[in-house]
Amino acid sequence: MKVDRYRVAPGSKVDLSKHDAGDSSATSLDKDESKAELEKLQAKLGELQQLLYAEGKHKVLVVLQGMDTSGKDGTIKHVFHLINPLGVGVANFKRPTDEELAHDYLWRVHEQVPEKGHITIFNRSHYEDVLVVRVHDIVPKDVWKKRYDHIVDFERMLVDEGTVIRKFFLHISKDEQKQRLLERIENPAKNWKFEHGDLDERKLWDPYQEAYADAIAKTSTDEAPWYIVPSNKKWFRNLVISNVLIDTLSSLKMQYPPAPEGLADLVVD
């Protein structure tokens, strides 16, 4: 599966209206056929994560961003289905606490980055501080504009210290979001996911699209690239992200540590 088409090259201009959120042309599979393929990818990713954990050399940070209902939780559930929980963590970044607000905006983020041998998934991330604060005018423009450079430098430092970073924007259309919000309202099993504030945020769709486009364009680097993942079709979203992560982990050329000395001569009674 050719997933590089969704990677944003450094310095690219981004116009999300020109990216088809319903695209699935990178595969010849349909929804039903994708189930068996995803199972294979889940197993492969599980093997690579086990190797990552055993080797204890690399750190992997996965950033998930997207509009409400874009599928961040679903991605974690399905892509990482067979991952050993000992080596994986999920960090959720919601409204900052008073303590977090008393520090710089990256303070709460830095303490959540992965340690050696681990994968950490950011369900929302430090990018909220160039998205929400911009759209809702929480801080002045001359403040949030500087943060693009801060973020690039922060991520470069993490990479220099051995962290592999992959960032995914889960791209859905406004019509698709409407259908998913209606499902949360009408389906009793999904009522708990609905928040009235989601409707207020939906009214700001266009400003959010502009904010995301700028953030992606200004912070997609060779070291920490963004992928704009078509996410109207959940099954396709899962295939794309799984393939990116498998390609990424495979490129690390990881090896299991050597066996302890004398292991071959041991006898277990």
Beta strands, then each sheet from edge to edge (+ up, - down):
strand 1: 59-66
strand 2: 88-92
strand 3: 119-123
strand 4: 163-171
strand 5: 226-230
sheet 1: 2+ 3+ 1+ 4+ 5+
end
